[in-house]
């Protein structure tokens, strides 16, 4: 009879920040990007125990959404952009 393999459990140290990843689909959202980022940063600013990661999924925007997101990505290492 084979022995059961216990599941792998990853624990984090209490000193390590928890990663909070937000995946945001966007399509022609140029007017919403700045207010959204401002609000998200304000909400997460007091939570130093969390490490924020924002992943924007651009769904073929035809306005300036993609260039704007790429500029935001260059300014903030917590932002990732997927085309």
Backbone torsions as a table, in degrees:
resi	resn	phi	psi	omega
1	UNK	NA	130.3	-178.4
2	UNK	-80.7	152.4	179.6
3	UNK	-83.8	140.1	177.3
4	UNK	-71.3	138.3	177.8
5	UNK	-92.0	123.2	-179.0
6	UNK	-68.1	147.5	178.4
7	UNK	-65.6	150.9	177.0
8	UNK	-81.2	128.1	178.8
9	UNK	-118.2	124.2	177.9
10	UNK	-98.2	122.3	176.2
11	UNK	-108.2	152.7	177.7
12	UNK	-114.7	149.9	175.5
13	UNK	-69.9	149.5	177.5
14	UNK	-65.7	-16.7	179.0
15	UNK	-84.2	-16.0	180.0
16	UNK	-84.9	134.3	175.6
17	UNK	-70.7	145.8	174.8
18	UNK	-78.5	139.4	-180.0
19	UNK	-89.0	126.3	175.4
20	UNK	-113.2	113.0	-179.5
21	UNK	-106.0	126.2	175.5
22	UNK	-110.8	126.0	177.8
23	UNK	-106.1	119.4	-172.4
24	UNK	-121.2	109.3	174.8
25	UNK	-76.1	138.1	-179.9
26	UNK	-134.4	144.0	172.7
27	UNK	-147.0	112.8	-179.7
28	UNK	51.1	56.0	-177.5
29	UNK	-112.4	30.4	-175.3
30	UNK	-53.1	-39.9	-177.7
31	UNK	-75.9	-16.7	-176.3
32	UNK	-97.1	-15.5	-172.8
33	UNK	-63.6	-54.1	-176.8
34	UNK	-60.9	-48.8	178.4
35	UNK	-62.2	-36.9	178.9
36	UNK	-63.5	-49.1	-179.6
37	UNK	-62.4	-40.3	178.9
38	UNK	-60.7	-45.2	-178.8
39	UNK	-67.8	-44.8	-179.8
40	UNK	-62.5	-44.2	178.8
41	UNK	-62.1	-39.6	179.1
42	UNK	-65.9	-40.0	-179.4
43	UNK	-66.9	-41.3	-174.8
44	UNK	-88.5	-14.2	-176.8
45	UNK	-54.4	-44.7	-178.1
46	UNK	-75.9	-8.4	-175.3
47	UNK	-98.5	77.3	-177.4
48	UNK	-71.3	-12.2	178.6
49	UNK	-80.8	-5.4	179.6
50	UNK	-113.1	143.2	171.9
51	UNK	-110.2	114.3	-175.0
52	UNK	-82.7	138.5	174.3
53	UNK	-135.0	125.3	179.2
54	UNK	-112.3	122.1	179.5
55	UNK	-115.4	109.9	178.7
56	UNK	-94.2	128.5	176.6
57	UNK	-105.8	105.9	180.0
58	UNK	-83.4	122.6	-175.3
59	UNK	-101.9	51.9	176.2
60	UNK	76.6	34.8	179.9
61	UNK	-55.1	143.0	179.1
62	UNK	-106.2	-1.9	176.0
63	UNK	-99.1	-156.3	-177.8
64	UNK	-90.7	21.9	179.5
65	UNK	-59.1	-50.8	-176.3
66	UNK	-62.2	-51.3	178.4
67	UNK	-59.2	-35.5	178.9
68	UNK	-66.3	-44.6	178.3
69	UNK	-63.6	-40.3	179.0
70	UNK	-64.5	-36.9	175.8
71	UNK	-65.5	-41.9	177.1
72	UNK	-62.5	-38.6	179.4
73	UNK	-63.0	-39.7	178.7
74	UNK	-65.3	-31.2	-177.9
75	UNK	-86.8	-22.7	-173.6
76	UNK	-136.5	112.3	-176.7
77	UNK	-65.9	-13.6	179.7
78	UNK	-81.1	-5.9	-177.1
79	UNK	-103.2	132.4	173.7
80	UNK	-123.2	145.2	-179.5
81	UNK	-124.7	129.3	177.7
82	UNK	-117.8	128.8	178.6
83	UNK	-93.4	NA	NA
